Amino acid sequence: MNYIRQIKNLRQDSDYTQDYVAHYLGTSQTMYARYERGANELPIRHLIALCKLYNVSADYILGLDPNKRK
């Protein structure tokens, strides 16, 4: 589950709070925190939204491609 580390690093590198990202995704901060801890799996719709927010590919978030930019 490489995406857990990736979504946390992307958020921190962008200086976003969990609350900000959760609001962007249309979910609660508690649910987003569960994604970052790996307690809940990230839905595909949220993966797509995170790709747009951070301007990266899904392959990057999933750890399949080391290139950050699309």
N, C-alpha and C positions, 0 to 999 in steps of 0.2 A: 504494500500500500504506500507507494512512493508519493502519491498525491497528497497525503496528509502533511508531509514535510513541505511539499511544494506550496500548498495553499497558505500555510502559515508563513513561510519565507516571503512569498509574494506580498502578502498583506503587510508584514513588518517592513519590507523594503520600500513599500509605497507609503509608509507612515499612516496606514488606515487602522482604525479600531475594529474590533470584532463587531461592535454595534453598527458601525458604518457599513461594513460589508453585508451584515445580516439585513440591514434596511434595503440595500441595493438588491439583494436577492429576494426580498419580500418574505423573510422569515424572522424568527426571533434570535436575539443574541445567544440565548441558551442553546438553541438548535445549531447555530453556526459553530459555537464552541464545541459541540459534540462532533461535528464534522472534523474539526482540527485535532481532536483527541482520538478520532477513530471509533468513537462509540456508536456513531451512525454513519451509514454509507452516504456519499454525496450523490444526490439525484442528477441525472444527465442534464436536466434543465438548468441546474445550478452550475454544473461544469461549464456549460455553454456560456452562461452569464459571466462566470469568472474569467473565461477566455476573453470576452469582450472588455471586461473591466480592466484587466491587466495587459491586454493586447498581446496575448501569447496563444500558442496553439494548444489544443487539447493534448496532443502528444507530449508537449513539454510538461504540462501539469501531471500527466500520468506517468512521466519518467521514461517515455519511449524515445524521446528526442532531446538531446542536450542543448539544442538551439532554442534560445528563449523567444526570439521574434518569429512571427509567422512567415 
